[in-house]
């Protein structure tokens, strides 16, 4: 039998190249999607820890504030003020602090989120700093 010549490798056709390209692109998108999901999961876990720490800190601050108010009431009572007047002064101080905090929160909420990005996307000039 005559020996057959070694089959020469032919360059891949356009269909094969496009198929490989699509396969690689799909794998690249899948890799980026997996990386995004893992990053989002990590960020969510960190956010949960941060929120938990803030909650514990808020409880500690509130209990400290209550201790200071109680000490002020006891001090006022020791100086001769009646219980109702001492409690009324403490309540008034709490109301003033709550009103100041509410005003501060209202000022923060006036500016909607992403306004700078929306201005940029709409092609408007930036607003001067406040």
Buried (B, 14 or more C-beta within 10 A) or exposed (E): EEEEEEEEEEEEEEEEEEEEEEEEEEEEEEEEEEEEEEEEEEEEEEEEEEEEEEEEEEEEEEEEEEEEBEEBBEEBBEEEBEEEEBBBBBEEEEEEEEEEEEEEEEEEEEEEEEEEEEEEEEEEEEEEEE
